[in-house]
């Protein structure tokens, strides 16, 4: 038995007329009659009673037609699923994110939820260093991380740049200033992430201080911005941050640092691992970035900081 036999069976059962059923199937009447006869012979039962005036289903025919509807409906569903999966409308995507505030990610997820509700998104919070490792091992599909990242195996795109700020308790003396000079941080108790967590950003911050003539006095280490701000809330020191953090930490004072240093955020993925779901996600993300006043894109397409020759994204 083939799927076409089931289609022929259902069409004839609906029309109860070989001529009309053949027209509906876009075939001639003799092949339809032949196929129905072959199906009856294969099953060993009569499905239709035929006379010169009418065609009627037998009891066995009615039972088989009910089952045929179920099978054909399932096949149509599978075809639809395959089409949606191929178009990136359904599926699973694992996304690595740091503990920083990332409005672009929030807006992308909101838009995805509206356009592609069947997509399953898994967020995994991890450091920039861990994201790079997980991308290469295939455990995550895309990472939202801090730049710069120097890895020739990844495709990297800048998504945003913000000025470097400092967070402190509201009672801190530096909170009286509108802008905090870099040199004012020389004797402060600093809460900072270790270099292995985000090497590029760590080097940017320590390099800024080195140019100002001092070395940071790090008293506590954390693996995320959230961890750093938690310690700031407890009065254990001051931490580097970005303006976005003000939205979630109203009990902390945030001040810009009087420097031209910026904190860059970006995404990373592997070109060879491009999938329809990842491509859909990237398209929605880029739509979001085009609407953002803080979008940091240079030219068209990805900023190829380190792209393999093969697997170039579309």
Protein Blocks (a to p, Z undefined) as FASTA:
>chain_A
ZZklmmmmmmmmmnopaklmmmmnopafklmmmmmmmmmmmnopafbdcdfkbccddfkl
mmmmmmmmmmmmmmmmmmmmmmmmmnopaccddddddfbdcfklmmmmmmmmmmmmmbcc
ddddddfklmmmmmmnopafbdcdddddddfkbccddfbdcdddddddfklmklmpmbdc
fklmmmpccddddfklmmmlmmmmmmmmmmnopacddfbdcfbfklmmmmmmnopaccdd
dfklmmmmmmbccdddddfbdcdddddddfklpcfklmmmmmmmmmmmmmpmkbcceheh
jddfbccfehpaZZ
